């Protein structure tokens, strides 16, 4: 096991990025067995639906303004826009999933139909994910869409990590309502 991790790290150091394709099987299994069972929990769906009702008419200027505000307030105490995403029932549920994953999940966040954060287990670097593949390759593609991000070596943990994202649908109506991204510690899956 340790040899496999060291070999992957060595390959990573030589190539600077690893393709998610090399880990896709393990990531797909983890998605199917450990993420999918809770990804459409009614609490998550209700939080997305509630925010979709608020953000449905936001124009790009409003989204950009909110994203800039978020970025400016990362790390600040009492940042309302960030606190709203981190301190709701859906965010608490996401933190429970991280805590229960025995180190295999590093972060989780949920996006609405505009690509704006609804709930997160921890602070993200930006508020609007709508301009990124994690949203465009899921929500924009269809109900069963999954996107595997690039594998990266986390300098602080020295572990291989990647994000897997999926479309979130309302299980009652079948409507596509948002997306979910999970940071996976690939080292923990090996």
URDA-V62119 format. One record per backbone hydrogen bond with DSSP energy under -0.5 kcal/mol. CO is the residue of the C=O (numbers start at 0). NH is the residue of the N-H. E is the energy in kcal/mol with one decimal. If there is no record, write none. Layout:
CO,NH,E  CO,NH,E
This chain:
0,4,-2.1  1,5,-2.6  2,6,-2.6  3,7,-2.4  4,8,-2.4  5,9,-2.3  6,10,-2.5  7,11,-2.5  8,12,-2.5  9,13,-1.8  10,14,-2.2  11,15,-2.7  14,16,-0.6  17,150,-1.7  18,21,-1.3  19,22,-1.5  19,23,-0.8  22,26,-2.6  23,27,-3.1  24,28,-2.3  25,29,-2.3  26,30,-2.7  27,31,-2.8  28,32,-2.7  29,33,-2.7  29,34,-1.0  30,34,-1.0  30,35,-3.4  34,37,-1.8  34,38,-1.5  35,39,-0.6  37,40,-1.8  40,43,-0.7  40,44,-2.4  41,45,-2.6  42,46,-1.8  43,47,-2.3  44,48,-2.9  45,49,-2.4  46,50,-2.1  47,51,-2.9  48,52,-1.7  49,53,-0.9  50,53,-0.5  50,54,-2.8  51,55,-1.4  54,57,-2.0  58,62,-2.1  59,63,-2.9  60,64,-2.2  61,65,-2.3  62,66,-2.5  63,67,-2.5  64,68,-2.2  65,69,-2.5  66,70,-2.6  67,71,-2.2  68,72,-1.4  69,72,-0.7  69,73,-0.9  70,73,-0.5  72,75,-2.5  75,78,-0.8  77,79,-1.1  78,81,-0.5  78,82,-3.3  79,83,-2.6  80,84,-0.7  81,84,-0.7  81,85,-2.1  82,86,-2.4  84,119,-1.5  87,91,-2.2  88,92,-2.1  89,93,-2.2  90,94,-2.4  91,95,-1.8  92,96,-1.6  93,97,-2.1  94,98,-2.8  95,99,-2.1  97,100,-1.3  97,102,-0.6  98,101,-0.7  100,103,-2.1  103,184,-2.6  106,182,-2.8  107,120,-2.8  108,180,-2.8  109,117,-3.3  109,118,-1.0  110,178,-1.5  111,114,-1.4  114,128,-3.9  114,129,-0.5  115,111,-2.3  118,109,-2.9  126,116,-1.9  126,128,-0.7  128,131,-2.3  128,134,-0.5  131,134,-1.5  131,135,-2.7  132,136,-2.9  134,137,-1.3  134,138,-0.8  134,139,-1.3  137,140,-1.8  137,141,-2.1  141,144,-1.4  144,166,-1.7  146,148,-0.6  146,164,-2.8  150,17,-1.3  151,153,-0.6  151,160,-3.1  152,154,-0.6  153,157,-2.7  153,158,-0.6  158,153,-2.8  159,185,-1.8  159,186,-1.2  160,151,-3.2  161,183,-3.7  162,148,-3.6  163,181,-2.7  164,146,-2.6  165,179,-2.4  167,176,-2.7  167,177,-1.6  168,170,-0.7  169,173,-3.4  174,169,-2.7  177,167,-3.0  178,110,-3.3  179,165,-2.3  180,108,-2.3  181,163,-2.4  181,183,-0.6  182,105,-2.8  182,106,-0.9  183,161,-1.8  183,185,-1.1  184,187,-0.9  184,188,-0.7  185,188,-0.6  185,189,-0.9  186,189,-0.6
